[in-house]
Amino acid sequence: MRDIVLNNFWWKVTALLLAVLVWIGFQPRDKRINLFPEGYRPSYVRYLLRHPVTIIKPANDTNEFKITPEEVDISLSGEQKVLEALRGGEVRASVDVVKFTSKTNILPLVVTFPTEGNIKLERVLPERVQVELLRE
C-alpha cells in the first residue's frame, strides 16, 4: 500500500491539483466559487517614475526658481482599464510658489489627475521639494 501512495508522489499531487482547477473552471457561472466578496474589485497600481514637477506662479511673476528634485515618483491605484488608458500628461505634479517667502523654501507637492475611474493617489516620493529663488 505504501508503494502505491509514494511511487511518483509529486506527479500524483500535480494531477490532483490540475483536476481541481479544471473542475472549478467548468462549473456553471451561477454555481462558481466566488473568490472575492460581492462588489469587490481588485485594485490595480500604476507607477509614474521620474515624473516632472512644474511650477505654479502668477502670470506677471518674472522670478526664476530652481526645484530640487525636478522629478518625483507617483503611485496611482484604481481600475486597470482606466489606469492603462491614462496618459502621463494627464497627471501633473506641481508646486505653488505664490506663498514663497524667502530665498529657499521646502514646499509640498500637489498632484492632479482625472477623477473618473475611481483613481486614488497612493504615494508621491518625495512629498516635498526644495524651491530656490534664482533671480528676481
C-alpha positions as CSV (number, residue, x, y, z in Angstrom):
1,M,0.0,0.0,0.0
2,R,2.8,2.4,0.9
3,D,4.4,1.9,-2.6
4,I,1.1,2.8,-4.3
5,V,1.0,6.2,-2.5
6,L,4.7,7.1,-2.6
7,N,5.6,6.0,-6.1
8,N,5.6,9.1,-8.3
9,F,4.1,11.1,-5.5
10,W,4.7,14.6,-7.0
11,W,3.1,13.5,-10.3
12,K,0.1,12.4,-8.4
13,V,-0.1,15.7,-6.5
14,T,0.2,17.7,-9.7
15,A,-2.5,15.7,-11.4
16,L,-4.8,16.2,-8.4
17,L,-4.3,20.0,-8.5
18,L,-4.9,20.2,-12.2
19,A,-8.1,18.1,-11.8
20,V,-9.4,20.5,-9.2
21,L,-8.6,23.6,-11.3
22,V,-10.4,22.0,-14.3
23,W,-13.4,21.1,-12.2
24,I,-13.6,24.7,-10.9
25,G,-13.2,26.1,-14.4
26,F,-16.1,24.1,-15.9
27,Q,-18.6,24.9,-13.2
28,P,-21.7,26.9,-14.4
29,R,-21.3,30.6,-13.8
30,D,-24.1,30.8,-11.3
31,K,-22.5,28.0,-9.2
32,R,-18.9,29.1,-9.4
33,I,-17.0,29.7,-6.3
34,N,-16.6,33.5,-5.7
35,L,-13.1,34.3,-4.5
36,F,-14.0,38.0,-3.9
37,P,-16.8,39.4,-1.8
38,E,-19.7,41.0,-3.5
39,G,-18.9,44.4,-5.0
40,Y,-15.1,43.9,-4.5
41,R,-12.9,44.8,-7.5
42,P,-9.2,44.0,-7.3
43,S,-7.2,47.2,-7.3
44,Y,-4.5,47.9,-9.9
45,V,-1.5,50.2,-9.3
46,R,0.3,52.3,-11.8
47,Y,3.7,53.9,-11.2
48,L,4.8,57.0,-12.9
49,L,8.5,57.2,-12.3
50,R,10.6,60.3,-12.7
51,H,7.5,62.5,-13.4
52,P,8.5,66.2,-13.9
53,V,7.5,68.8,-11.4
54,T,6.0,72.1,-12.7
55,I,5.8,75.5,-11.0
56,I,2.6,77.3,-10.4
57,K,3.0,81.1,-10.3
58,P,1.1,84.2,-11.3
59,A,1.5,85.2,-15.0
60,N,3.1,88.5,-14.1
61,D,5.8,86.9,-11.8
62,T,9.1,87.2,-13.6
63,N,11.1,85.4,-10.9
64,E,13.1,82.3,-11.8
65,F,13.1,79.3,-9.5
66,K,15.0,76.0,-9.2
67,I,13.3,72.9,-7.9
68,T,15.2,70.1,-6.2
69,P,14.4,67.3,-7.1
70,E,13.0,68.1,-10.5
71,E,11.3,64.7,-10.9
72,V,9.1,62.7,-8.5
73,D,7.7,59.1,-8.4
74,I,3.9,58.9,-8.3
75,S,1.8,55.8,-7.5
76,L,-1.9,55.7,-8.5
77,S,-4.5,52.9,-7.9
78,G,-7.8,52.2,-9.4
79,E,-9.4,50.2,-12.2
80,Q,-6.9,48.5,-14.5
81,K,-8.6,49.7,-17.8
82,V,-8.7,53.3,-16.7
83,L,-5.1,53.4,-15.4
84,E,-3.7,51.7,-18.6
85,A,-5.5,54.3,-20.7
86,L,-4.2,57.2,-18.6
87,R,-1.5,59.2,-20.3
88,G,1.4,60.7,-18.4
89,G,0.4,64.2,-19.5
90,E,-3.0,63.9,-17.7
91,V,-1.1,63.6,-14.3
92,R,0.5,66.7,-13.0
93,A,2.9,67.2,-10.1
94,S,3.3,70.9,-9.2
95,V,4.5,73.2,-6.5
96,D,2.8,76.5,-5.8
97,V,5.3,79.4,-5.3
98,V,2.7,82.1,-4.6
99,K,3.4,81.6,-0.9
100,F,7.2,81.7,-1.4
101,T,8.7,83.7,1.5
102,S,12.5,83.5,1.5
103,K,15.4,82.7,-0.8
104,T,14.9,78.9,-0.2
105,N,11.7,77.1,0.9
106,I,10.6,73.5,1.2
107,L,7.1,73.3,-0.2
108,P,4.6,70.5,-0.6
109,L,3.7,68.9,-3.9
110,V,0.2,69.0,-5.4
111,V,-0.7,66.1,-7.7
112,T,-3.7,66.4,-10.0
113,F,-5.2,63.7,-12.2
114,P,-8.5,62.8,-13.8
115,T,-11.2,61.8,-11.4
116,E,-13.1,59.3,-13.4
117,G,-12.5,55.6,-12.8
118,N,-12.1,55.9,-9.1
119,I,-8.4,56.7,-9.3
120,K,-6.7,57.3,-6.0
121,L,-3.3,58.8,-5.2
122,E,-1.4,56.2,-3.3
123,R,2.0,57.8,-2.8
124,V,4.3,60.6,-4.0
125,L,8.1,60.4,-3.4
126,P,9.3,62.8,-2.2
127,E,6.2,64.6,-0.8
128,R,8.0,68.0,-0.6
129,V,10.5,69.7,-2.8
130,Q,13.1,72.4,-2.2
131,V,12.4,75.6,-4.1
132,E,15.2,78.2,-4.5
133,L,14.8,81.7,-5.9
134,L,17.5,82.1,-8.6
135,R,16.7,85.6,-9.9
136,E,14.1,88.2,-9.0
